[in-house]
């Protein structure tokens, strides 16, 4: 079976070609459009997939997409939100301001410089009106609760409008390729579960997906066995570790979908004990599950970012992320008796969290799908829809995009009028130049797939200069 997998269009649109459980091609539209994390239909990536595989449109059996219809998505979200409204109706973070005052006394005095910060204990700075607003709607229990309930209701309407917008975009793109009749929609977290398990090469594995949002959920736990996936637990939205981390990323002045990795690094300089208990006070844990109250209220994290050093705010959020994720995984490892854990979903791009999961007693192996975010959903569904059964071989690389011959490269250089040489030992020459402080653009072989720069389409520079990103 030949499956064209298309990831969600709202960000980081990707296209994949999968045949009988083997990924033949996968690439992000951003690599062709040159728009970072391209949002919209992946016209150019699909054209490249057809060119690379030699498929014709009529050869494609299924077009797999990682969201249900807009109406189904809204119903899933409303169902989750209704449960949240009932559970959060009596929650108030009373005593918050006293605990914040106590936390301020725990802030260490620091003198050692931190790269990128003007002073070690740098705080966010906002106008007085913003500061007052954040304190009221993030720090006052009554107003914070009212605002959180308002945001929860707003989210339902916004999600429907967004899904309708991208549904129309999907229809236009499929009509362009004459593929409308081949569309098949899937529940979002199945796509993450499928890519992590079916690409792992494992017979039996505990499958954990953690992201921001998808089909009413913020995560899932499944058991993979013999090539089949069985869901055992859902993490309902809005108890989303993705939303939890996005809020602090934005509150510290970064872009949530792009810069989360930067604040993982920032956390290493901070002291999580300054604010961890305050964040954990807003969390409720039960066996194999958790709730994060008022999780969509971004003004809470903005209030913290004004009062506390950036590094301490982020350190606390990183710590709580690790704690909630690890306790979730530890419970289900014990319940199922499965030591091999496979991960997917945007939150599992957090390498420190993954390290902590690997260190859990009872975890014997860990596999993280290389394109763990929504960009990898298309390959997951391609694998799932075309899976021949049984256990597959592990994915050993993600050089899955287009490639170009030496003649193609030479013709492009000649057309551009550029001078060039061909070193006898290319790798040694590249290494020598990097060591000498030169910037190298490497273009070779098949293009890498996913969020990591893996060398084939990469800008390379030595790591001795902290001022260079």
VOPAGU-2260 file (C-alpha; in pm, 1 decimal, decimal comma):
REM VOPAGU-2260
SITE   aa  ch    i         X         Y         Z
SITE  UNK   A    0       0,0       0,0       0,0
SITE  UNK   A    1     123,8     347,6     -89,5
SITE  UNK   A    2      38,6     622,1     159,6
SITE  UNK   A    3      97,2     993,3     131,8
SITE  UNK   A    4     117,8    1125,2     487,7
SITE  UNK   A    5      50,6    1493,6     551,3
SITE  UNK   A    6     126,4    1650,7     887,1
SITE  UNK   A    7     -99,9    1919,1    1040,8
SITE  UNK   A    8     -92,2    2237,0     835,5
SITE  UNK   A    9     -96,2    2491,7    1118,3
SITE  UNK   A   10     281,6    2475,1    1163,0
SITE  UNK   A   11     578,5    2280,3    1032,9
SITE  UNK   A   12     393,3    2122,0     740,4
SITE  UNK   A   13     558,1    1802,8     613,8
SITE  UNK   A   14     487,1    1539,5     350,8
SITE  UNK   A   15     584,1    1172,3     361,2
SITE  UNK   A   16     569,4     881,5     118,3
SITE  UNK   A   17     539,7     542,9     289,7
SITE  UNK   A   18     495,4     206,9     119,7
SITE  UNK   A   19     415,4    -114,0     308,5
SITE  UNK   A   20     560,0      18,0     632,5
SITE  UNK   A   21     877,7     167,1     484,6
SITE  UNK   A   22     943,5     541,9     471,2
SITE  UNK   A   23    1059,6     624,6     119,5
SITE  UNK   A   24    1054,3    1001,8     149,0
SITE  UNK   A   25     987,4    1262,2     415,6
SITE  UNK   A   26    1055,6    1634,1     412,5
SITE  UNK   A   27     932,6    1961,5     555,8
SITE  UNK   A   28     780,8    2226,2     330,9
SITE  UNK   A   29    1008,8    2483,7     496,4
SITE  UNK   A   30    1306,6    2327,8     317,2
SITE  UNK   A   31    1154,7    2422,9     -18,3
SITE  UNK   A   32     963,6    2741,4      64,6
SITE  UNK   A   33    1239,7    2877,7     291,9
SITE  UNK   A   34     974,1    2981,3     543,1
SITE  UNK   A   35    1074,4    2858,1     887,7
SITE  UNK   A   36     818,2    2608,5    1024,4
SITE  UNK   A   37     603,8    2662,8     714,9
SITE  UNK   A   38     229,9    2677,4     784,8
SITE  UNK   A   39       5,4    2575,2     496,7
SITE  UNK   A   40     -33,2    2295,5     245,6
SITE  UNK   A   41     300,9    2129,4     154,7
SITE  UNK   A   42     274,8    2167,3    -223,8
SITE  UNK   A   43     649,1    2160,4    -288,4
SITE  UNK   A   44     722,3    1878,1     -46,0
SITE  UNK   A   45     455,1    1661,1    -210,7
SITE  UNK   A   46     595,8    1740,4    -556,4
SITE  UNK   A   47     940,7    1639,3    -428,8
SITE  UNK   A   48     795,6    1319,3    -281,4
SITE  UNK   A   49     643,6    1223,6    -616,3
SITE  UNK   A   50     965,3    1306,1    -800,7
SITE  UNK   A   51    1184,8    1110,8    -556,9
SITE  UNK   A   52     966,6     800,1    -540,6
SITE  UNK   A   53     851,3     802,2    -901,8
SITE  UNK   A   54     491,4     769,0    -783,9
SITE  UNK   A   55     209,7     902,2    -992,6
SITE  UNK   A   56     -96,8    1050,0    -823,1
SITE  UNK   A   57    -304,8     751,6    -927,9
SITE  UNK   A   58     -57,4     517,8    -750,5
SITE  UNK   A   59    -143,3     661,7    -409,1
SITE  UNK   A   60    -390,1     450,0    -211,9
SITE  UNK   A   61    -446,2     675,4      90,9
SITE  UNK   A   62    -372,9    1033,2     193,8
SITE  UNK   A   63    -342,6    1024,2     574,1
SITE  UNK   A   64    -397,1    1338,6     781,8
SITE  UNK   A   65    -342,3    1376,0    1157,4
SITE  UNK   A   66    -664,1    1552,7    1258,8
SITE  UNK   A   67   -1031,7    1458,7    1241,3
SITE  UNK   A   68   -1291,9    1687,0    1081,3
SITE  UNK   A   69   -1327,1    2034,0    1239,4
SITE  UNK   A   70   -1659,1    1932,7    1393,5
SITE  UNK   A   71   -1515,3    1613,0    1541,0
SITE  UNK   A   72   -1215,1    1800,2    1675,9
SITE  UNK   A   73   -1440,8    2055,2    1842,4
SITE  UNK   A   74   -1653,9    1784,3    2001,2
SITE  UNK   A   75   -1341,6    1616,1    2139,9
SITE  UNK   A   76   -1221,8    1946,6    2282,3
SITE  UNK   A   77   -1562,1    2036,7    2430,5
SITE  UNK   A   78   -1578,4    1697,2    2600,3
SITE  UNK   A   79   -1237,9    1750,4    2761,2
SITE  UNK   A   80   -1317,8    2108,9    2857,4
SITE  UNK   A   81   -1647,0    2007,3    3019,8
SITE  UNK   A   82   -1460,4    1768,8    3248,6
SITE  UNK   A   83   -1205,4    2040,2    3322,7
SITE  UNK   A   84   -1476,8    2289,4    3416,1
SITE  UNK   A   85   -1629,8    2045,7    3664,1
SITE  UNK   A   86   -1294,8    1956,5    3820,5
SITE  UNK   A   87   -1157,1    2312,1    3842,2
SITE  UNK   A   88   -1473,4    2476,7    3969,0
SITE  UNK   A   89   -1359,6    2492,1    4330,8
SITE  UNK   A   90    -984,9    2541,2    4278,7
SITE  UNK   A   91    -835,2    2865,1    4413,7
SITE  UNK   A   92    -464,1    2917,7    4471,8
SITE  UNK   A   93    -515,6    3080,2    4811,6
SITE  UNK   A   94    -204,2    3193,2    4992,1
SITE  UNK   A   95     -18,8    3242,0    4664,9
SITE  UNK   A   96     113,5    3589,9    4741,1
SITE  UNK   A   97     250,8    3478,4    5077,7
SITE  UNK   A   98     428,3    3184,0    4916,3
SITE  UNK   A   99     567,6    3415,7    4647,7
SITE  UNK   A  100     704,8    3646,7    4916,6
SITE  UNK   A  101     871,8    3348,8    5082,9
SITE  UNK   A  102    1010,8    3241,2    4744,2
SITE  UNK   A  103    1165,5    3584,2    4689,7
SITE  UNK   A  104    1373,7    3527,7    5001,7
SITE  UNK   A  105    1506,8    3203,3    4848,1
SITE  UNK   A  106    1651,8    3374,2    4539,5
SITE  UNK   A  107    2032,2    3332,6    4548,5
SITE  UNK   A  108    2260,8    3631,4    4514,4
SITE  UNK   A  109    2462,7    3578,7    4199,1
SITE  UNK   A  110    2770,9    3750,7    4060,9
SITE  UNK   A  111    2895,8    3513,7    3790,6
SITE  UNK   A  112    2798,6    3632,3    3441,5
SITE  UNK   A  113    2553,4    3426,3    3237,5
SITE  UNK   A  114    2589,5    3440,7    2856,5
SITE  UNK   A  115    2304,4    3632,5    2697,3
SITE  UNK   A  116    2183,5    3802,4    3015,8
SITE  UNK   A  117    2273,7    4156,8    3117,6
SITE  UNK   A  118    2291,4    4054,7    3485,6
SITE  UNK   A  119    2275,0    3704,5    3639,2
SITE  UNK   A  120    1941,5    3765,4    3814,1
SITE  UNK   A  121    1783,7    3941,2    3516,9
SITE  UNK   A  122    1404,6    3970,5    3532,8
SITE  UNK   A  123    1156,0    4055,2    3262,0
SITE  UNK   A  124    1072,3    4424,9    3243,9
SITE  UNK   A  125     728,9    4551,6    3145,6
SITE  UNK   A  126     540,5    4884,6    3175,0
SITE  UNK   A  127     352,8    4951,4    3497,9
SITE  UNK   A  128      13,6    4881,7    3338,5
SITE  UNK   A  129     131,5    4536,6    3227,6
SITE  UNK   A  130     274,7    4462,6    3570,5
SITE  UNK   A  131     -52,8    4549,7    3740,0
SITE  UNK   A  132    -252,7    4344,8    3489,8
SITE  UNK   A  133     -31,5    4038,4    3533,1
SITE  UNK   A  134     -52,8    4064,5    3911,5
SITE  UNK   A  135    -432,4    4086,9    3904,7
SITE  UNK   A  136    -508,1    3815,7    3649,6
SITE  UNK   A  137    -211,1    3594,4    3727,3
SITE  UNK   A  138    -161,7    3647,2    4099,7
SITE  UNK   A  139    -505,2    3715,9    4247,2
SITE  UNK   A  140    -679,6    3381,0    4313,3
SITE  UNK   A  141   -1032,4    3500,3    4232,4
SITE  UNK   A  142    -948,7    3697,4    3918,5
SITE  UNK   A  143    -702,1    3433,3    3802,0
SITE  UNK   A  144    -973,7    3168,1    3829,9
SITE  UNK   A  145   -1228,1    3377,9    3640,6
SITE  UNK   A  146    -980,3    3457,4    3366,2
SITE  UNK   A  147    -876,6    3090,5    3337,8
SITE  UNK   A  148   -1237,6    2981,5    3293,0
SITE  UNK   A  149   -1282,3    3252,0    3027,6
SITE  UNK   A  150    -973,1    3133,4    2839,2
SITE  UNK   A  151   -1093,4    2773,4    2853,6
SITE  UNK   A  152   -1423,7    2873,8    2690,4
SITE  UNK   A  153   -1251,7    3090,5    2431,6
SITE  UNK   A  154   -1019,2    2807,5    2334,3
SITE  UNK   A  155   -1308,7    2594,3    2209,9
SITE  UNK   A  156   -1428,5    2858,2    1963,9
SITE  UNK   A  157   -1078,7    2942,9    1849,5
SITE  UNK   A  158    -992,4    2579,1    1787,1
SITE  UNK   A  159   -1300,8    2530,3    1568,9
SITE  UNK   A  160   -1216,6    2838,0    1361,0
SITE  UNK   A  161    -854,9    2723,1    1322,5
SITE  UNK   A  162    -952,4    2370,9    1220,7
SITE  UNK   A  163   -1203,5    2506,4     967,8
SITE  UNK   A  164    -936,1    2732,1     819,3
SITE  UNK   A  165    -684,2    2450,9     778,0
SITE  UNK   A  166    -956,5    2214,4     655,3
SITE  UNK   A  167   -1021,1    2451,6     362,9
SITE  UNK   A  168    -648,7    2478,2     300,3
SITE  UNK   A  169    -622,5    2097,6     299,0
SITE  UNK   A  170    -911,7    2065,2      54,8
SITE  UNK   A  171    -757,5    2319,2    -184,4
SITE  UNK   A  172    -425,7    2138,9    -181,1
SITE  UNK   A  173    -576,3    1795,6    -235,1
SITE  UNK   A  174    -786,5    1928,1    -523,5
SITE  UNK   A  175    -469,3    2067,2    -680,7
SITE  UNK   A  176    -318,8    1716,6    -685,6
SITE  UNK   A  177    -652,4    1540,5    -760,2
SITE  UNK   A  178    -627,9    1352,6    -429,4
SITE  UNK   A  179    -947,2    1463,2    -253,2
SITE  UNK   A  180   -1117,6    1123,9    -268,4
SITE  UNK   A  181    -821,2     949,0    -106,1
SITE  UNK   A  182    -818,5    1148,1     219,2
SITE  UNK   A  183    -843,5     953,6     544,7
SITE  UNK   A  184    -838,1    1134,7     879,4
SITE  UNK   A  185    -696,9     997,2    1202,4
SITE  UNK   A  186    -697,3    1089,9    1571,2
SITE  UNK   A  187    -394,6    1307,8    1637,8
SITE  UNK   A  188    -215,3    1113,1    1910,6
SITE  UNK   A  189    -235,2     790,7    1712,6
SITE  UNK   A  190       3,6     950,5    1464,1
SITE  UNK   A  191     258,5    1018,3    1739,9
SITE  UNK   A  192     213,2     673,4    1892,8
SITE  UNK   A  193     255,3     507,1    1553,6
SITE  UNK   A  194     574,4     684,4    1452,2
SITE  UNK   A  195     747,0     621,0    1786,1
SITE  UNK   A  196     652,3     253,8    1808,6
SITE  UNK   A  197     660,6     136,4    1448,5
SITE  UNK   A  198     994,8     307,0    1380,1
SITE  UNK   A  199    1155,1     168,3    1697,5
SITE  UNK   A  200    1197,0    -188,3    1578,2
SITE  UNK   A  201    1073,2    -311,2    1916,5
SITE  UNK   A  202     826,0    -595,7    1954,9
SITE  UNK   A  203     685,8    -476,4    2288,0
SITE  UNK   A  204     703,4    -119,0    2412,2
SITE  UNK   A  205     530,3     135,1    2632,1
SITE  UNK   A  206     427,5     422,7    2403,2
SITE  UNK   A  207     402,0     769,6    2558,7
SITE  UNK   A  208     300,2    1076,5    2359,8
SITE  UNK   A  209     320,0    1427,5    2508,7
SITE  UNK   A  210     240,2    1745,7    2318,7
SITE  UNK   A  211      36,4    2065,2    2330,7
SITE  UNK   A  212    -298,3    1961,7    2188,4
SITE  UNK   A  213    -454,1    1712,1    1949,9
SITE  UNK   A  214    -809,4    1574,3    1921,0
SITE  UNK   A  215    -904,2    1681,9    2272,2
SITE  UNK   A  216    -590,6    1536,6    2427,0
SITE  UNK   A  217    -250,8    1653,6    2549,1
SITE  UNK   A  218     -95,7    1309,2    2556,1
SITE  UNK   A  219    -154,9     938,1    2564,9
SITE  UNK   A  220     -16,0     608,2    2690,5
SITE  UNK   A  221     -39,0     294,6    2479,4
SITE  UNK   A  222     104,5     -52,9    2464,9
SITE  UNK   A  223     269,5    -163,9    2142,8
SITE  UNK   A  224     297,1    -535,7    2086,9
SITE  UNK   A  225     353,4    -741,5    1775,3
SITE  UNK   A  226     311,3    -436,1    1553,2
SITE  UNK   A  227     -24,8    -338,7    1704,7
SITE  UNK   A  228    -109,3     -40,6    1925,9
SITE  UNK   A  229    -351,5     -49,2    2218,4
SITE  UNK   A  230    -437,6     273,8    2401,6
SITE  UNK   A  231    -449,0     241,0    2781,4
SITE  UNK   A  232    -468,2     602,3    2897,9
SITE  UNK   A  233    -546,5     951,9    2769,6
SITE  UNK   A  234    -416,9    1281,8    2908,7
SITE  UNK   A  235    -702,4    1527,1    2852,7
SITE  UNK   A  236    -653,9    1884,4    2741,4
SITE  UNK   A  237    -596,8    2141,3    2896,4
SITE  UNK   A  238    -369,7    1945,6    3133,2
SITE  UNK   A  239    -101,1    1984,9    2874,2
SITE  UNK   A  240     271,1    1981,1    2943,9
SITE  UNK   A  241     310,0    2141,6    2603,1
SITE  UNK   A  242      90,2    2436,9    2700,5
SITE  UNK   A  243     263,0    2448,6    3039,2
SITE  UNK   A  244     603,7    2491,0    2876,4
SITE  UNK   A  245     479,2    2719,5    2600,1
SITE  UNK   A  246     348,3    2964,9    2859,4
SITE  UNK   A  247     684,7    3010,5    3029,0
SITE  UNK   A  248     865,3    3024,9    2694,5
SITE  UNK   A  249     644,5    3314,8    2585,6
SITE  UNK   A  250     657,6    3481,9    2925,5
SITE  UNK   A  251    1037,3    3490,5    2912,5
SITE  UNK   A  252    1030,3    3663,9    2575,4
SITE  UNK   A  253    1079,5    3370,5    2338,6
SITE  UNK   A  254     864,0    3219,3    2064,7
SITE  UNK   A  255     685,9    2911,0    2203,2
SITE  UNK   A  256     697,3    2694,1    1890,2
SITE  UNK   A  257    1055,6    2780,3    1804,9
SITE  UNK   A  258    1266,2    2865,7    2109,0
SITE  UNK   A  259    1175,3    2612,5    2378,3
SITE  UNK   A  260    1521,0    2458,7    2339,2
SITE  UNK   A  261    1682,8    2787,6    2436,2
SITE  UNK   A  262    1511,4    2802,3    2771,2
SITE  UNK   A  263    1600,8    2440,0    2842,0
SITE  UNK   A  264    1956,5    2573,2    2835,9
SITE  UNK   A  265    1857,0    2874,3    3045,1
SITE  UNK   A  266    1717,8    2642,8    3314,1
SITE  UNK   A  267    2062,1    2497,4    3379,9
SITE  UNK   A  268    2170,7    2825,1    3541,2
SITE  UNK   A  269    1871,7    2856,8    3776,1
SITE  UNK   A  270    1762,4    2711,9    4109,1
SITE  UNK   A  271    1435,9    2513,9    4074,3
SITE  UNK   A  272    1372,9    2516,3    4449,7
SITE  UNK   A  273    1288,8    2888,0    4438,5
SITE  UNK   A  274     951,2    2830,9    4268,8
SITE  UNK   A  275     899,2    2456,0    4225,6
SITE  UNK   A  276     665,1    2418,6    4522,5
SITE  UNK   A  277     445,9    2701,8    4393,0
SITE  UNK   A  278     409,5    2532,4    4055,3
SITE  UNK   A  279     349,9    2190,7    4208,5
SITE  UNK   A  280      78,2    2342,9    4428,0
SITE  UNK   A  281    -117,3    2398,3    4104,3
SITE  UNK   A  282     -80,3    2031,7    4005,8
SITE  UNK   A  283    -275,7    1732,0    4127,7
SITE  UNK   A  284    -139,4    1383,5    4070,1
SITE  UNK   A  285    -324,9    1055,0    4080,7
SITE  UNK   A  286    -211,9     708,8    3980,6
SITE  UNK   A  287     -78,5     741,3    3627,2
SITE  UNK   A  288    -231,3    1083,6    3564,2
SITE  UNK   A  289    -206,6    1450,8    3655,8
SITE  UNK   A  290    -398,2    1777,5    3638,5
SITE  UNK   A  291    -251,3    2126,1    3599,9
SITE  UNK   A  292    -500,1    2384,2    3724,2
SITE  UNK   A  293    -541,0    2712,7    3536,1
SITE  UNK   A  294    -286,9    2582,2    3286,2
SITE  UNK   A  295    -393,8    2814,5    3004,2
SITE  UNK   A  296    -358,7    3131,6    3210,5
SITE  UNK   A  297     -35,6    3274,2    3066,2
SITE  UNK   A  298     -56,4    3573,0    3300,9
SITE  UNK   A  299      51,5    3354,2    3591,4
SITE  UNK   A  300     390,0    3277,4    3434,7
SITE  UNK   A  301     422,6    3640,3    3323,7
SITE  UNK   A  302     365,2    3750,7    3681,8
SITE  UNK   A  303     643,6    3515,4    3793,7
SITE  UNK   A  304     877,4    3639,3    3519,4
SITE  UNK   A  305     844,0    3996,4    3647,1
SITE  UNK   A  306     913,3    3909,2    4012,1
SITE  UNK   A  307    1183,0    3642,5    3980,8
SITE  UNK   A  308    1506,0    3589,6    3788,3
SITE  UNK   A  309    1442,4    3441,2    3445,6
SITE  UNK   A  310    1673,8    3150,3    3517,8
SITE  UNK   A  311    1486,4    3055,6    3837,3
SITE  UNK   A  312    1146,8    3073,5    3666,9
SITE  UNK   A  313    1260,9    2847,3    3387,0
SITE  UNK   A  314    1445,5    2610,0    3620,7
SITE  UNK   A  315    1122,2    2556,3    3815,0
SITE  UNK   A  316     915,9    2492,2    3501,7
SITE  UNK   A  317    1176,0    2247,7    3371,2
SITE  UNK   A  318    1184,3    2066,8    3705,8
SITE  UNK   A  319     805,7    2033,9    3726,1
SITE  UNK   A  320     789,2    1918,3    3363,1
SITE  UNK   A  321    1039,7    1645,4    3442,2
SITE  UNK   A  322     860,8    1545,0    3762,8
SITE  UNK   A  323     515,4    1512,4    3605,6
SITE  UNK   A  324     643,7    1329,9    3297,7
SITE  UNK   A  325     863,9    1091,6    3494,9
SITE  UNK   A  326     592,9    1002,1    3745,3
SITE  UNK   A  327     353,7     935,6    3458,4
SITE  UNK   A  328     599,6     706,2    3283,1
SITE  UNK   A  329     712,6     533,9    3604,2
SITE  UNK   A  330     354,7     444,5    3693,9
SITE  UNK   A  331     278,3     291,5    3355,2
SITE  UNK   A  332     610,2     106,4    3338,7
SITE  UNK   A  333     519,8     -55,3    3669,0
SITE  UNK   A  334     159,2    -124,2    3569,9
SITE  UNK   A  335     246,4    -285,3    3237,4
SITE  UNK   A  336     580,2    -440,9    3328,5
SITE  UNK   A  337     726,6    -297,4    3007,7
SITE  UNK   A  338    1076,8    -150,6    3031,9
SITE  UNK   A  339    1122,1     -33,3    2673,4
SITE  UNK   A  340     972,5     314,8    2639,0
SITE  UNK   A  341     915,1     499,0    2311,5
SITE  UNK   A  342     831,5     870,3    2300,6
SITE  UNK   A  343     681,3    1117,5    2055,5
SITE  UNK   A  344     500,2    1450,8    2059,4
SITE  UNK   A  345     651,6    1798,7    2064,5
SITE  UNK   A  346     734,9    1797,7    2436,0
SITE  UNK   A  347     967,7    1501,4    2384,2
SITE  UNK   A  348    1205,1    1733,9    2202,3
SITE  UNK   A  349    1308,4    1829,2    2557,9
SITE  UNK   A  350    1629,8    1630,3    2591,0
SITE  UNK   A  351    1666,8    1684,3    2965,2
SITE  UNK   A  352    1320,2    1544,2    3028,9
SITE  UNK   A  353    1405,8    1245,9    2810,0
SITE  UNK   A  354    1724,2    1190,4    3008,4
SITE  UNK   A  355    1526,3    1184,3    3332,2
SITE  UNK   A  356    1281,4     933,7    3183,6
SITE  UNK   A  357    1568,0     708,4    3078,7
SITE  UNK   A  358    1697,4     716,6    3438,0
SITE  UNK   A  359    1367,9     586,9    3584,5
SITE  UNK   A  360    1398,2     254,3    3767,4
SITE  UNK   A  361    1250,0     -12,2    3543,4
SITE  UNK   A  362    1317,3     168,4    3215,6
SITE  UNK   A  363    1554,3     -53,7    3019,4
SITE  UNK   A  364    1551,4     124,4    2683,9
SITE  UNK   A  365    1435,7     452,2    2532,6
SITE  UNK   A  366    1355,9     550,1    2173,7
SITE  UNK   A  367    1247,8     901,9    2076,7
SITE  UNK   A  368    1108,6     946,4    1727,5
SITE  UNK   A  369    1349,6    1184,0    1547,8
SITE  UNK   A  370    1074,4    1414,4    1415,5
SITE  UNK   A  371     881,1    1407,2    1740,0
SITE  UNK   A  372     670,5    1719,4    1683,4
SITE  UNK   A  373     370,2    1756,7    1456,1
SITE  UNK   A  374     601,8    1752,3    1154,8
SITE  UNK   A  375     640,7    1378,5    1214,0
SITE  UNK   A  376     268,9    1297,3    1217,4
SITE  UNK   A  377     257,6    1221,7     844,8
SITE  UNK   A  378     520,8     948,7     865,3
SITE  UNK   A  379     346,6     801,3    1168,6
SITE  UNK   A  380      18,5     767,5     985,9
SITE  UNK   A  381     193,1     647,7     670,9
SITE  UNK   A  382     350,3     368,6     872,7
SITE  UNK   A  383      23,9     289,9    1051,5
SITE  UNK   A  384    -196,3     284,4     741,9
SITE  UNK   A  385      41,7      69,6     535,7
SITE  UNK   A  386     186,2    -150,4     810,8
SITE  UNK   A  387     214,5    -510,5     686,1
SITE  UNK   A  388     198,7    -658,0    1036,5
SITE  UNK   A  389     450,2    -790,6    1282,8
SITE  UNK   A  390     764,0    -614,5    1397,9
SITE  UNK   A  391     959,8    -395,0    1161,4
SITE  UNK   A  392    1325,0    -302,4    1146,8
SITE  UNK   A  393    1436,0       3,6    1345,4
SITE  UNK   A  394    1468,5     335,8    1169,9
SITE  UNK   A  395    1844,1     382,2    1145,0
SITE  UNK   A  396    1863,6     728,2     988,0
SITE  UNK   A  397    1643,1    1018,9     881,6
SITE  UNK   A  398    1814,9    1121,0     559,6
SITE  UNK   A  399    1479,8    1089,4     385,5
SITE  UNK   A  400    1453,7    1398,8     166,9
SITE  UNK   A  401    1563,7    1458,1    -191,4
SITE  UNK   A  402    1920,6    1411,2    -312,9
SITE  UNK   A  403    2113,1    1555,3    -605,6
SITE  UNK   A  404    2388,8    1406,9    -819,2
SITE  UNK   A  405    2737,6    1555,6    -852,8
SITE  UNK   A  406    2637,5    1661,9   -1203,6
SITE  UNK   A  407    2334,7    1847,4   -1062,2
SITE  UNK   A  408    2554,2    2029,2    -811,5
SITE  UNK   A  409    2816,9    2116,3   -1071,2
SITE  UNK   A  410    2553,0    2248,6   -1312,1
SITE  UNK   A  411    2408,9    2471,0   -1038,9
SITE  UNK   A  412    2753,6    2608,1    -953,6
SITE  UNK   A  413    2830,3    2675,0   -1319,6
SITE  UNK   A  414    2497,7    2848,6   -1371,3
SITE  UNK   A  415    2565,1    3072,4   -1069,8
SITE  UNK   A  416    2912,4    3155,3   -1200,5
SITE  UNK   A  417    3083,9    3034,7    -882,6
SITE  UNK   A  418    3438,7    2904,6    -867,9
SITE  UNK   A  419    3486,7    2567,2    -704,2
SITE  UNK   A  420    3733,5    2290,4    -630,5
SITE  UNK   A  421    3682,9    1926,1    -535,2
SITE  UNK   A  422    3911,3    1825,3    -242,5
SITE  UNK   A  423    4058,8    1476,7    -246,4
SITE  UNK   A  424    3942,8    1415,7     112,2
SITE  UNK   A  425    3631,2    1626,3     160,5
SITE  UNK   A  426    3569,7    1534,3     526,4
SITE  UNK   A  427    3925,4    1618,8     628,8
SITE  UNK   A  428    3911,7    1949,0     442,2
SITE  UNK   A  429    3582,0    2044,9     606,6
SITE  UNK   A  430    3721,8    1956,3     951,0
SITE  UNK   A  431    4037,1    2162,5     889,0
SITE  UNK   A  432    3838,8    2467,9     781,8
SITE  UNK   A  433    3598,1    2447,2    1076,3
SITE  UNK   A  434    3891,1    2423,9    1316,1
SITE  UNK   A  435    4042,1    2730,6    1150,3
SITE  UNK   A  436    3727,0    2929,4    1227,1
SITE  UNK   A  437    3561,0    2923,3     886,9
SITE  UNK   A  438    3184,5    2883,3     839,4
SITE  UNK   A  439    3097,7    2580,7     624,8
SITE  UNK   A  440    2773,1    2518,8     438,5
SITE  UNK   A  441    2749,0    2145,7     374,9
SITE  UNK   A  442    2516,9    2013,4     103,5
SITE  UNK   A  443    2554,4    1641,4      40,5
SITE  UNK   A  444    2345,2    1326,5       6,9
SITE  UNK   A  445    1977,7    1309,4      98,3
SITE  UNK   A  446    1826,2    1594,3     295,1
SITE  UNK   A  447    1768,6    1532,9     667,7
SITE  UNK   A  448    1414,2    1508,5     804,5
SITE  UNK   A  449    1304,4    1666,9    1130,6
SITE  UNK   A  450    1410,8    1949,3    1361,3
SITE  UNK   A  451    1775,3    1850,1    1411,4
SITE  UNK   A  452    2059,5    1965,0    1184,5
SITE  UNK   A  453    2228,9    1638,5    1088,6
SITE  UNK   A  454    2500,2    1758,4     852,8
SITE  UNK   A  455    2363,9    1704,4     503,9
SITE  UNK   A  456    2199,6    2048,1     480,6
SITE  UNK   A  457    2373,4    2231,3     761,3
SITE  UNK   A  458    2572,2    2542,3     846,9
SITE  UNK   A  459    2874,9    2424,5    1045,0
SITE  UNK   A  460    3089,7    2631,0    1280,3
SITE  UNK   A  461    3310,1    2550,8    1577,6
SITE  UNK   A  462    3162,7    2569,3    1926,5
SITE  UNK   A  463    3428,0    2786,0    2088,8
SITE  UNK   A  464    3249,7    3119,8    2037,6
SITE  UNK   A  465    2951,1    3164,6    2273,5
SITE  UNK   A  466    2832,7    3473,5    2082,6
SITE  UNK   A  467    2753,0    3273,9    1768,8
SITE  UNK   A  468    2414,8    3101,8    1749,8
